[in-house]
Amino acid sequence: MPTVYEIALQKHKEWKGKISTTLKAPITNREELSLAYTPGVAEPCRKIHENKEDVYLYTWKGNTVAVITDGTAVLGLGDIGPEAGLPVMEGKCGLFKAFADVDAVPICLDTKDTEEIIRICKAIAPGFGGFNLEDISAPRCVEIERRLIQELDIPVFHDDQHGTAIVVTGGLINSLKLVNKKAEDVKVIVSGVGAAGSSIINMLYALGIRKIYGYNRAGVLNRDDMDSYDFLSKELALITNPENSRKTMAEQFEGADVFIGVSAPKIVTVEMIKSMNKDAIVFAMANPEPEISYADAIAGGAKIVGTGRSDFPNQVNNVLAFPGLFRGALDCRARKITDEMKMAAAVGIASLIEEKDLTPEYVIPSPFDPRVAKKVAEEVKKVAIATGIARLID
């Protein structure tokens, strides 16, 4: 029996790429050619030259996102380069189209230089309605995203950070409802404080959680170690570990309510789960193998378990977030994607499961629930308009 990897490899060879361009304008005779290209194309060019905003009226810009990578943090594969990252970028573009009818183009950059990546992105921005940054290593990805948000007037979003955080937050909102716990009362351990972990911690803090403990390979983030941290860890240390504890992660599990893992496989044991509070919530999302298996987390007494895998309940899948998020941002021509818009997306995802329908196996909707992208888009657009981020308000 061939493995999924063997089948996928053969399919990719047959497909020769998962995406292609199609024509909206027919070009089958002289008249059609004159309208789509010369001489007719000169008129929209003149209009856009008079008013740059008209580019949204006459071109694909308003529905097109560039999916940009340097290939330094691809899936669970690491720094494999821009060419090897292209299949993932094509896949991401396919998800944009399939789930939200957003046209997307893969852009693979043969540079790891932060300033050069920023410069290239700014230079190609006129042709796109938004940028989805993908598989760029931390903390560079954070700096690149922040600079582009500041210096451009189109939505810029690093999905590895915020897509995961949005879905985790939506799942946690529903999980806390199910176990009847309040955000301000729970203790949360986060394993992995890079791209995804940093955004998760920030969203949990915005949700009202104050007892957050972030762990990396060296141990818990601690304010006494600030001099040794990069800018991202310094920021996180200021809002985590309120007692400035030196406890190991295993020790910190005692009395914890939530574990969120975006780190490495098999670092959490059944005994650690057993030491958590009653009705523990575990989102173990390391790929392809989680921090603790679904079965072991349940055996340890966890009430709710989510993973990044599709073969277990409560899959934390970024496709629940980014297509609808960009759909909403593009539809109102948002100048950027804000923290309020991300939280609106998380709340929107959570709202799709009514409280009466919540179960330990169903706190996160399916990626194939047709309501997801539409609901996320609606909520994101609503917040963008209310906060003055949108260019279109009708």
C-alpha positions as CSV (number, residue, x, y, z in Angstrom):
1,M,0.0,0.0,0.0
2,P,1.6,3.3,-1.1
3,T,2.0,6.0,1.6
4,V,0.4,9.4,1.4
5,Y,3.8,10.8,0.6
6,E,4.3,8.5,-2.4
7,I,0.8,9.2,-3.7
8,A,1.3,13.0,-3.3
9,L,4.6,12.9,-5.1
10,Q,3.1,11.1,-8.0
11,K,0.2,13.5,-8.1
12,H,2.5,16.6,-8.1
13,K,4.4,15.1,-11.0
14,E,1.1,14.7,-12.9
15,W,-0.2,18.1,-12.0
16,K,3.0,20.0,-12.7
17,G,1.9,22.6,-10.3
18,K,-1.4,23.0,-8.5
19,I,-2.4,26.3,-9.8
20,S,-2.6,28.1,-13.2
21,T,-4.0,31.4,-14.6
22,T,-7.2,31.6,-16.5
23,L,-8.7,34.3,-18.8
24,K,-11.6,36.5,-17.7
25,A,-11.4,38.5,-21.0
26,P,-12.0,36.5,-24.2
27,I,-9.3,37.0,-26.8
28,T,-10.5,35.1,-29.9
29,N,-10.7,37.8,-32.6
30,R,-9.5,41.3,-33.5
31,E,-12.2,43.1,-31.7
32,E,-11.6,41.3,-28.4
33,L,-7.9,41.7,-28.8
34,S,-8.3,45.5,-29.2
35,L,-10.4,45.7,-26.0
36,A,-8.2,43.5,-23.8
37,Y,-4.9,44.8,-25.1
38,T,-3.9,47.6,-27.5
39,P,-5.4,50.1,-28.2
40,G,-8.3,49.7,-25.7
41,V,-6.1,49.0,-22.7
42,A,-4.7,52.5,-22.8
43,E,-7.9,54.0,-21.4
44,P,-7.9,52.2,-18.0
45,C,-4.2,53.0,-17.9
46,R,-5.0,56.7,-18.3
47,K,-7.7,56.5,-15.6
48,I,-5.4,54.8,-13.1
49,H,-2.7,57.3,-13.9
50,E,-5.1,60.1,-12.9
51,N,-6.2,58.3,-9.8
52,K,-4.2,55.3,-8.4
53,E,-7.2,54.0,-6.5
54,D,-8.9,53.2,-9.8
55,V,-6.5,50.3,-10.1
56,Y,-9.1,48.5,-7.9
57,L,-11.8,49.2,-10.6
58,Y,-9.9,48.1,-13.7
59,T,-7.5,45.3,-12.6
60,W,-7.2,42.1,-10.6
61,K,-5.6,44.0,-7.7
62,G,-8.7,44.0,-5.5
63,N,-8.9,40.2,-5.4
64,T,-5.3,39.1,-5.5
65,V,-2.8,38.2,-2.8
66,A,0.9,37.4,-3.1
67,V,2.0,34.4,-1.1
68,I,5.6,35.3,-0.2
69,T,8.3,33.1,1.2
70,D,12.1,32.8,1.5
71,G,11.9,29.1,2.2
72,T,13.5,29.3,5.6
73,A,10.8,27.7,7.8
74,V,8.8,25.4,5.5
75,L,6.2,23.3,7.3
76,G,8.1,20.8,9.5
77,L,11.0,20.8,7.0
78,G,12.9,23.9,8.1
79,D,15.3,26.0,5.9
80,I,15.0,24.1,2.5
81,G,15.2,27.1,0.2
82,P,12.8,29.0,-2.1
83,E,12.5,26.4,-4.8
84,A,11.7,23.6,-2.4
85,G,9.1,25.8,-0.7
86,L,7.3,26.4,-4.0
87,P,4.9,23.4,-3.7
88,V,3.7,24.7,-0.3
89,M,3.2,28.2,-1.7
90,E,1.2,26.7,-4.6
91,G,-0.9,24.8,-2.1
92,K,-1.5,27.9,-0.1
93,C,-2.7,29.7,-3.3
94,G,-5.0,26.8,-4.0
95,L,-6.6,27.1,-0.5
96,F,-7.1,30.8,-1.0
97,K,-9.1,30.1,-4.2
98,A,-10.9,27.0,-3.0
99,F,-12.1,28.4,0.3
100,A,-12.6,32.2,-0.4
101,D,-12.3,32.7,-4.2
102,V,-9.2,34.9,-3.6
103,D,-6.7,34.8,-6.5
104,A,-3.2,34.1,-5.1
105,V,0.3,34.1,-6.7
106,P,3.3,32.3,-5.2
107,I,6.4,34.5,-4.8
108,C,9.6,32.7,-3.7
109,L,12.5,34.9,-2.9
110,D,16.1,33.8,-3.2
111,T,17.3,35.9,-0.3
112,K,17.3,35.7,3.5
113,D,18.2,39.4,4.0
114,T,15.4,41.1,6.0
115,E,16.0,44.5,4.4
116,E,16.1,43.1,0.9
117,I,12.8,41.1,1.5
118,I,11.1,44.3,2.7
119,R,12.4,46.2,-0.3
120,I,11.3,43.6,-2.8
121,C,7.8,43.4,-1.2
122,K,7.4,47.2,-1.3
123,A,8.5,47.2,-4.9
124,I,5.9,44.6,-6.1
125,A,3.1,45.9,-3.9
126,P,1.4,48.0,-6.6
127,G,0.3,44.7,-8.4
128,F,-1.4,43.1,-5.4
129,G,-4.3,43.7,-3.0
130,G,-2.5,42.0,-0.1
131,F,0.5,40.0,1.1
132,N,0.4,36.7,2.9
133,L,3.9,36.0,4.3
134,E,4.6,32.3,4.6
135,D,7.3,30.0,6.1
136,I,9.8,32.8,7.0
137,S,11.8,32.0,10.1
138,A,11.4,33.8,13.4
139,P,12.1,36.4,14.6
140,R,12.8,37.8,11.1
141,C,9.2,37.1,10.1
142,V,7.9,39.4,12.8
143,E,10.2,42.3,11.8
144,I,9.3,41.9,8.1
145,E,5.6,41.8,8.8
146,R,5.7,44.8,11.2
147,R,7.7,46.9,8.8
148,L,5.5,46.1,5.8
149,I,2.4,46.9,7.8
150,Q,3.8,50.3,8.7
151,E,5.1,51.1,5.2
152,L,2.4,49.8,2.9
153,D,-1.3,50.5,2.6
154,I,-2.5,46.9,1.8
155,P,-3.2,44.1,4.2
156,V,0.0,42.2,5.2
157,F,-0.4,39.0,7.3
158,H,2.1,36.3,8.3
159,D,-0.1,33.2,8.5
160,D,2.3,31.0,10.4
161,Q,2.0,33.5,13.3
162,H,-1.5,34.7,13.3
163,G,-3.5,32.0,11.4
164,T,-2.6,29.4,14.0
165,A,-3.3,31.9,16.8
166,I,-6.7,32.8,15.5
167,V,-7.9,29.2,15.3
168,V,-6.4,28.3,18.7
169,T,-8.1,31.3,20.2
170,G,-11.4,30.4,18.6
171,G,-11.1,26.8,19.9
172,L,-10.1,28.0,23.4
173,I,-13.2,30.3,23.6
174,N,-15.4,27.3,23.0
175,S,-13.4,25.0,25.2
176,L,-13.7,27.4,28.1
177,K,-17.4,27.6,27.6
178,L,-17.6,23.8,27.7
179,V,-15.6,23.4,30.9
180,N,-17.2,26.4,32.5
181,K,-14.0,28.3,33.2
182,K,-13.2,32.0,32.7
183,A,-10.3,33.3,30.8
184,E,-9.1,35.4,33.7
185,D,-9.0,32.4,36.0
186,V,-7.1,29.8,33.9
187,K,-3.4,29.0,33.8
188,V,-1.9,28.4,30.4
189,I,1.4,26.8,29.3
190,V,2.7,27.6,25.8
191,S,5.5,25.4,24.5
192,G,7.2,27.2,21.6
193,V,7.6,31.0,21.6
194,G,8.6,31.6,18.0
195,A,6.3,32.7,15.2
196,A,3.1,30.9,16.1
197,G,3.7,30.8,19.9
198,S,4.3,34.6,20.1
199,S,1.1,35.4,18.3
200,I,-0.9,32.9,20.4
201,I,0.4,34.4,23.6
202,N,-0.5,37.9,22.5
203,M,-4.0,36.8,21.5
204,L,-4.5,34.9,24.8
205,Y,-3.4,38.0,26.7
206,A,-5.9,40.1,24.6
207,L,-8.6,37.5,25.6
208,G,-8.0,38.3,29.2
209,I,-5.7,35.5,30.3
210,R,-2.9,36.7,32.6
211,K,-1.4,33.4,33.9
212,I,0.6,32.5,30.8
213,Y,4.0,30.6,30.9
214,G,6.0,30.5,27.7
215,Y,8.7,27.9,27.2
216,N,11.5,27.5,24.6
217,R,14.4,25.1,24.5
218,A,16.2,27.0,27.3
219,G,13.2,26.9,29.7
220,V,10.6,29.4,30.8
221,L,10.7,33.0,29.6
222,N,11.9,35.0,32.6
223,R,12.4,38.8,33.0
224,D,15.7,38.3,34.7
225,D,17.1,36.9,31.4
226,M,16.0,39.8,29.2
227,D,19.6,40.6,28.1
228,S,20.0,37.3,26.4
229,Y,16.6,37.5,24.5
230,D,15.8,38.7,21.0
231,F,13.2,41.5,20.7
232,L,10.4,39.0,20.3
233,S,11.2,37.1,23.5
234,K,11.7,40.3,25.4
235,E,8.2,41.4,24.5
236,L,6.7,38.1,25.5
237,A,8.6,38.0,28.8
238,L,6.8,41.3,29.8
239,I,3.3,39.7,29.6
240,T,4.1,36.2,30.8
241,N,5.3,34.3,33.9
242,P,3.8,36.8,36.4
243,E,5.7,35.3,39.3
244,N,9.0,35.3,37.3
245,S,9.2,31.5,38.1
246,R,12.1,29.3,37.2
247,K,10.0,26.1,37.2
248,T,10.5,23.5,34.5
249,M,7.7,22.9,32.1
250,A,6.9,19.6,33.8
251,E,6.7,21.4,37.2
252,Q,4.5,24.1,35.7
253,F,2.0,21.6,34.5
254,E,0.8,21.1,38.1
255,G,-2.4,23.0,38.4
256,A,-2.5,24.2,34.8
257,D,-5.8,24.4,32.9
258,V,-4.5,24.7,29.3
259,F,-1.5,23.4,27.4
260,I,-0.7,24.8,23.9
261,G,2.1,23.3,22.0
262,V,3.7,24.6,18.8
263,S,7.2,23.2,19.4
264,A,8.5,19.6,19.2
265,P,7.2,16.0,19.3
266,K,6.9,13.8,22.4
267,I,7.9,16.4,25.0
268,V,4.7,16.0,27.1
269,T,4.0,12.9,29.1
270,V,0.8,11.3,30.4
271,E,2.0,12.1,33.9
272,M,2.3,15.8,33.1
273,I,-1.3,15.8,31.8
274,K,-2.5,14.0,35.0
275,S,-1.0,16.8,37.1
276,M,-3.2,19.4,35.4
277,N,-6.5,20.7,36.8
278,K,-9.7,18.9,36.2
279,D,-11.2,19.3,32.7
280,A,-7.8,20.2,31.2
281,I,-7.5,21.5,27.6
282,V,-4.7,20.4,25.4
283,F,-3.9,21.7,22.0
284,A,-0.7,19.8,20.9
285,M,0.1,21.0,17.4
286,A,3.6,20.1,16.5
287,N,3.8,18.7,13.0
288,P,3.9,16.0,11.8
289,E,4.0,14.5,15.3
290,P,2.5,16.4,18.3
291,E,4.0,17.1,21.7
292,I,1.7,14.4,23.1
293,S,-0.5,12.0,21.1
294,Y,-4.2,12.4,21.2
295,A,-4.6,9.0,22.9
296,D,-2.0,9.8,25.6
297,A,-3.6,13.2,26.3
298,I,-7.0,11.5,26.8
299,A,-5.4,8.8,28.9
300,G,-3.9,11.5,31.1
301,G,-7.4,12.9,31.7
302,A,-7.5,15.8,29.3
303,K,-11.1,16.8,28.7
304,I,-10.5,18.5,25.3
305,V,-7.7,17.7,22.9
306,G,-6.9,19.4,19.6
307,T,-4.0,18.7,17.2
308,G,-2.8,19.9,13.8
309,R,-3.8,16.6,12.3
310,S,-6.9,15.8,10.2
311,D,-7.3,12.3,11.6
312,F,-8.3,13.4,15.1
313,P,-11.1,15.7,16.4
314,N,-10.6,19.5,16.8
315,Q,-8.0,20.0,14.0
316,V,-6.3,23.4,14.4
317,N,-6.1,24.2,10.7
318,N,-5.1,27.7,9.5
319,V,-7.5,27.3,6.5
320,L,-10.2,28.2,9.0
321,A,-8.7,31.7,9.3
322,F,-6.7,33.1,6.4
323,P,-9.0,32.7,3.4
324,G,-12.0,34.4,5.1
325,L,-9.7,37.0,6.8
326,F,-8.3,38.1,3.4
327,R,-11.8,37.9,1.8
328,G,-13.1,40.4,4.4
329,A,-10.1,42.6,4.2
330,L,-10.1,42.7,0.4
331,D,-13.9,43.3,0.1
332,C,-13.7,46.5,2.2
333,R,-10.2,47.4,0.8
334,A,-8.7,47.4,4.3
335,R,-5.4,49.3,4.6
336,K,-4.1,46.6,7.0
337,I,-5.1,43.7,9.2
338,T,-5.3,44.7,12.9
339,D,-5.4,42.8,16.2
340,E,-9.1,43.7,16.4
341,M,-9.7,42.1,13.0
342,K,-7.8,38.9,14.1
343,M,-9.8,38.7,17.3
344,A,-13.0,39.2,15.3
345,A,-12.0,36.2,13.1
346,A,-11.4,34.1,16.2
347,V,-14.8,35.0,17.7
348,G,-16.4,34.4,14.3
349,I,-14.9,30.9,14.1
350,A,-16.0,30.1,17.6
351,S,-19.6,31.4,17.0
352,L,-20.2,28.8,14.3
353,I,-20.7,26.1,17.0
354,E,-23.7,26.9,19.2
355,E,-23.2,26.3,22.9
356,K,-25.7,23.5,22.9
357,D,-23.7,21.7,20.2
358,L,-20.3,21.9,21.9
359,T,-18.7,18.6,22.9
360,P,-15.1,17.7,23.8
361,E,-14.7,16.4,20.2
362,Y,-16.3,19.5,18.6
363,V,-15.0,22.8,19.8
364,I,-13.5,23.8,16.4
365,P,-15.5,23.7,13.2
366,S,-14.4,21.6,10.2
367,P,-12.2,23.2,7.6
368,F,-14.9,22.1,5.1
369,D,-17.7,23.8,6.9
370,P,-19.0,26.1,4.1
371,R,-20.0,28.8,6.6
372,V,-16.5,29.4,7.9
373,A,-14.9,31.7,5.3
374,K,-18.1,33.7,4.9
375,K,-18.5,34.2,8.6
376,V,-14.9,35.2,9.2
377,A,-15.0,37.6,6.2
378,E,-18.2,39.2,7.6
379,E,-16.8,39.8,11.1
380,V,-13.4,41.0,9.8
381,K,-15.1,43.5,7.4
382,K,-17.4,44.7,10.1
383,V,-14.5,45.5,12.5
384,A,-12.4,47.1,9.7
385,I,-15.2,49.5,8.8
386,A,-16.0,50.3,12.5
387,T,-12.3,51.1,13.2
388,G,-11.7,53.2,10.1
389,I,-9.3,50.7,8.5
390,A,-11.6,50.2,5.4
391,R,-11.6,52.3,2.2
392,L,-15.1,50.9,1.3
393,I,-17.9,51.1,3.8
394,D,-20.9,50.0,1.9
